[in-house]
Amino acid sequence: MYIISNNKKIEIKNKQDFIGKLIGLMFKKNINYGILLRNCNSIHTFFCFANLDIIMVDEKFNIIHIYNNVKPNKIIL
């Protein structure tokens, strides 16, 4: 799956298994893709080495909220 943002095509990886959701983007550098986490009520940026842009969507992929440039060691509920 891909999204287009600022005329850039960005790959979205689907992380639905326990380990995929648990690890997410932790310990990653130079992230050039996004991840999709379904059935997820909150996320954290502990052990992330980069600021993240987070898009929260509902089950129909309608955007609920956008968090830009979230720094490491934050919790989003």
Secondary structure by P-SEA (a helix, b strand, c coil): cccccccbbbbbbbbccaaaaaacccccccccbbbbbccccccccccccbbbbbbbbcccccccccccccccccccc
